[in-house]
Amino acid sequence: MNLAVRDLRQHWGRFGLSCLGVGLLLALVLSFAGIYNGFVADALGLIRSSGADLWVVQKDTRGPFAEMSRLPDDVRYRIAVVPGVRETSPYIFYTVQRPWHGRLLRFVVVGYDLGTGMGGPSQLVAGRGIAQAHYEMVADQKLGLRVGDVVHLGLHDYTVVGLTRGMVGSGGDPVAFFSYQDAEEIQFVKDNWAIRNARQRALAAYTHALPTQPTLAAGLARSFSDNPELHNVNAILVHLAPGADPAAVAAAINRWEYFTAYTTAAQSELMLAGSVALARRQTGLFRVLLTIVTTVIVAQIIYTMTLEKLKPIALLKLIGAPNRLIMGVVLQQSLALGLIGYVIALVVGNLTYDKWPRRVLVGLPDQLLLLAIVVVICLVASAMGLRRALRVEAGAALTG
Amino acid sequence: MEVVHIENLTKVYGSGHTAVTALRDATISVNRGELAAILGPSGSGKTTLLTAIAGIIEPTSGRVCIGQTCFYDNGWRVRDLRRFRREHMGFIFQSHNLVPFLTARENVLVVLQISGITGAKAVDIAQELLNYLGVGDRQAHLPEKLSGGEQQRVAIARALANSPQVILADEPTAALDTERGKSVMALFRQIAREKGSAVVCVTHDHRMIEGFDRIYQVKDGRVTDGDQQPPKGEPPT
């Protein structure tokens, strides 16, 4: 006969509600672990899917994700001749936010070389990959576009020819893939209204400068006909020849004056040490706070439940029940509360994670860690109730 | 055969000029199969005497023996009093004091479980006791679903579960009407005779006095006498 269960049988409704409350709190604790994992997966997703062995960026920058990096796209040919390099590919990465049919589309533009395919879309779930150098795009399904939709960007219209799943930037924004030439145009070529506006501003400045500053006026006049510098990319992705040592090839490239090369591992470290590190501390702190709150709530519930059975506890002591039996009742109820709450947390989590705005990834290690935390919480939270139960005098059963 | 032997028991609460002597040199003796009453007004020390016999409070001096074992002897006491209680004593209270979340049968089973008797054997014992006390058909009910008399019978069944040498009862008939009170006293008499236990009752229910074999009066902490009552059925002298 289990006294803990017999007692709970009397208050199953209230106990069930308590379990639900604790379960929802634990679901939040678990979610924050999943949110952090999601941050990491999002941050590293593009790096991992690129297939690159090295990332060459502007000298002394930590681009292209953690910091802006700009370098000419023809650098790829210079890097391609470094010993150990098999192929190179330009890579463009930036975020845009554009109106589209009455809503804002916010997404990460990734430009890649169609020839090598490095840094291009993977995990296509609909349509096809980009097959022509211009005016086609592949978007992540999170963007809400369908195959065949047309999006106007800069001077041109781009047709969605394929959809990916789970391709997002480090900020959680969905990715849209373009040829790197289109990505350069979208980034640097102004649309017609912007060009007219710039010309008007330049003409006004020219007219103002001409009487007194002829040199400046001449410079402004030249700017009327200047074409924007299109041929810039954010990084050059490098595929190494079999057997090449990434660190050695990176060192060779770093010796050049204007470039910095990172291995994929170093690029991942840069990401994790940047924005993700802050998120990790933030979510970590929140998890700790939630765990403390859960402990306090469980302690309060267990203490209240113990207070309600002081008379039966005194009676049990009077009829000779050993302390371990009484401690067992309190501990079993505490563990039941925690473990039922834990199961609720798992169920609630599994039913809701795919509906969260950002990716939530909860793995078995997170679940096992939470289980261990729950057991510790229950043991700690029982302490007050146990202390109270053990202090009850057997005589209290007689005196009422 | 003497089952309860209390000798020169003194209990002093507090110390110095705030000291209160609740019990002074109390000496009582109850034999196997006897019913003893401890009578006295409120605050006279009778509950202190009962709790000292039960080993719930530690006397200041004196000696408390149950059967062959003295569990308290002028400052010395057995280490595990709770175990001693569960092996030698049964308890019955005025307010019945059943565990509210256990059914009648479970209230009896819990004593057996604590005593290390489990499984079918425990269930058989519980069932037998409840039948013996006439509440066998109420064994699956929670205390709140039982009448006062039924609760008291379940409490008696529980007190008997560990086959105690002595049953200590605190105002067992105070909450019952005269008829039910007499029925409980008859039950005590039957238990004392058939099971051989000694029954010690703290009571001020004068309606039931004639049912006891011995009566101890407690006044201002002193136990005045332990008159042997005439055998039941004979007129008092």
Interface residues (C-beta under 8 A of the other chain):
Chain A: M1 L3 R6 D7 R9 Q10 K309 K311 P312 L315 L316 K317 L318 I319 G320 A321 P322 L325 E393 A394 G395 A397 L398 T399 G400
Chain B: T47 L50 T51 A54 I56 I57 R82 R83 F84 R85 R86 E87 M89 G90 F91 F93 S95 N97 V99 P100 F101 L102 E106 L109 V110 V111 Q113 I114 S115 L142 R158 N162 D170
